[in-house]
């Protein structure tokens, strides 16, 4: 017995089951986590090793290469790159998506252990850690008070940090821009010489006199008391008055040979909000916690802190949840408006409140049922899942429309409510099931799509699938049951009623369609030629439609990074940033300016250096400005182009999108010789700068640093009884200082640093005259050195797959990614590289090419699956082939829609084309199925085609317009987060509208062509 018949016979059971579904769906919705995107596990791991004092080339040869050689054999590895800079080696390993990163990290540690003994003794043990997107801050705060920066820092450390750390879901709270104290012991070299003391003796005294050691146990009666000997410094005076025993037995104090003072460490980082110095606070969440919920708890705690601390002002600079909430609300609003428009168009077509109500009920029930499936499948409520619901909203009523319209037709023919519900549902049930399965089937190939595309759109595909399956069940159970109870046909309704204008208009359309169809049938060859011609001409639009990976989102924030030459002093960087801030204040769209001088970058690898800075310009709300964030960013970029001596990079913030994952276009130039790489990379930079639409063109070898190189004469060093290593350590301690021990006060540990006096660091000549302690007395450094000169050296040496590379990266503006990439590649083809040197174009352009290739494979597979399902339904291989002629028409409509709206071909747009393969065939399925039904009842071929086209015109237009109107708000791309799903909606609307208009004429004509032999026989009989 068919499920629809059971539903009609047992209405109470159906109502109760529906209420259960609604109850579970509501509970599931309340418990769904909210986020912007599906959870993304980045398959990237890093091996970091420090080797203090070594230059980039030493780091490359002694540390990076051995690690690369061992790590290159790790399973699942797709790419290995490295960066060798002064004192540090970073090896980055990229794996296939879907790999178990825990197992990969374990294997990496095993490989590292195999080469650890071959690394330099002074190098730290390599650290292996995975890249975790959750390590990125979800909130950034700027805190200041009425007091100075020291007082503000004390308040933050003592009263605020602990409160924030206790919030559920917070993993870490990191401060920036504060001050740190240290005890500096500045050696007076002349005094040391006068007392015949060595620098190393002084260091030994400081270490040995600051003690706190367990020293065994002492018996006391029947107990044993642990013994601890303490002699820690209790004050700065204690350190200054530290006694030092001389060789003649006399005692002097440390203050006699050194200045001891408690000072703030050299300022290397300052944070400012709108010009006022502040403390920056970055908050990261724990992996399994929801961004929105954690951010809400933080906001509540901030409100409490501001009430308790009257003098403290806490400003939220960045809050990931704000954009998430706005994006989710925007997509939800688009869905609600689309649903309302779909119901409205149904009302106009059906002209009956009861029939419209039956279909309108199916929308929320299908969506609520989908929430249950989403929850039990472990999917979050995000931009993709809500986009899937909004996308499926118009399609949710398609099945119900076809069923109800057929029931209504039987009711209009005089059948009773129950008989009309039974016969009407049974007649179209197979067509409804087939059309749903064809739509669902197109999402199966997305399983074979790789990378970020798969992660993003798998949840969208699942959501649409769940909603369509739910709507199918509703259409075959709830709709016939309700129709058998409440469906009423009032034959007294005539053209004088309020919708007579719409009815008259539709009747004119129907009459025009019948005349047009008869002409098309008579001139079948011309009709088919027109269809083929339109398809071919639409393909020509590809030359005018650009391409991009995933559309960037307007987050209302701009990141500006500042890099000065490596030896630039912190104060110079600060002065430049001051001028930049003044310029930014002239831009009306900017609401606030947050500056961090001394740091650059954010998240996994942050650069801390006095020659770098970062400015975050937060814009006013999108509704309050005419310019997009990208246009404001380009305006700022133009404003800063005349700043000489500084490398300034301006980009629209993409914390929530995928723009920050890699540069739009990057070129890897591979070879061995750094000088040759530098020469050709400079040429490529000039080439790229000359291409229209490129911005921020830079090379990883663009900047070199001045380095003072000191070479020890081994023969002379040996003559004086010292080694090169001991001389290097001695010079380092006096010029840079060395931290020997700690001074504890007020629950804090303050480092004690010993350093030579300022005269040693005043100039290169002062360094030459530095006196070195030897077993035979003091000797000048100039006497021990064979070479002391300033040379140029690369700041960082980058390698990819164990070969040196230079990376030339660039941003884009005003032109699409594909056309700029093509121009770049055309220019590179004209460049002749030496033997052993090669280039590779990557970045988002590489992601675009890989994703498009993968999606093209998925599209072909989807088309084959759709054909197989239809062939199974019709038990015929000819009729599905007829229906497949709708696909090129849909592609034509999609290209026309993209061209008219000015949108680019992107991953979401291609997903839309794949979806169209399952959507556009539905109308043709319903049409061809009914033609076959009429033919089985004795109608001639031409009669069946004309009558089926006339009868099915109304449901075809209804399903088309409900889907289009359901997607219309999303296709406009208005509001936060709409940029990602707008191309998808645009493609579906254009393809569906265009294919429907042509399908109702083209498919009947093709049907007759495929049955031309039978048609000729029937026409011959008519003439007799």
Helices and strands as residue ranges (DSSP letters): H 3-9, H 11-31, E 44-50, H 56-59, I 60-64, H 65-71, E 77-85, E 88-95, H 101-115, G 116-118, E 127-130, G 133-135, E 139-145, H 149-155, I 156-160, H 161-165, E 170-176, E 181-187, H 189-194, H 199-209, E 212-220, E 223-230, H 236-240, E 243-245, E 251-253, G 254-256, E 258-264, E 270-273, E 276-285, H 291-308, E 312-319, H 320-350, H 353-376, H 383-412, H 417-441, G 444-448, H 452-486, H 500-522, H 524-539, G 540-543, E 557-564, H 570-584, E 590-600, E 607-619, G 622-624, H 629-640, E 646-652, E 665-670, H 674-689, E 694-699, E 704-712, H 714-719, H 724-735, E 738-745, E 748-756, G 758-761, H 764-768, E 771-774, E 777-780, H 781-784, E 785-794, E 796-800, E 803-812, H 817-829, E 838-842, H 844-874, H 877-883, H 885-901, H 907-919, H 921-936, H 941-971, H 978-1010, H 1012-1023
